[in-house]
Amino acid sequence: MIGQTFYTLILLSCLIALAWIDRKTLLLPNPLTLGLMLLAMVANFFGFGYCTFYAGLFGAIFGFGLIYGIDAIYYAFNKKRSIGMGDAKLLGALGAIFGLGTVVPLFFVAALGCLLLHLVQFRSFRPASVIAFGPYLCGAGMSFLMYQWWVLHR
């Protein structure tokens, strides 16, 4: 119980830091994203994570692969990058934390939040503008994390 609470606080701290850094610099540092993924895998292995070890492993692979695949398809047609690999590593880390079954819902919640906020903020969609997607992934991850912690500790 104490271990998982401490683990949850570390995850929240990392997600807040990643959101802040990406919002300011449009970069997600590898030590934080890959460290978050490694921490999740260790926690899952020792049984105080939010999913099993294999669900986290496949979640990390699928999370990274989903954004990498989207970027590869976009690059094949337009010869320029659509989304950063820091976002792919972050979604991989979130997949490692919550498991394979949550990768698509996390991505959907983050994308929907990003779209709605930018439509409200700018009153139109400007496809040429650069958007930091990491804060939205972090927000979706924090929401899922708080929900998981609340369900397990009721």
Secondary structure, DSSP 8 states (H G I E B T S, - for coil): -HHHHHHHHHHHHHHHHHHHHHHHHS---HHHHHHHHHHHHHHHHTT-SSS-HHHHHHHHHHHHHHHHHHHHHHHHHHSS--S-HHHHHHHHHHHHHH-GGGHHHHHHHHHHHHHHHHHHHHSS--TTS----HHHHHHHHHHHHHHHHHHHT-
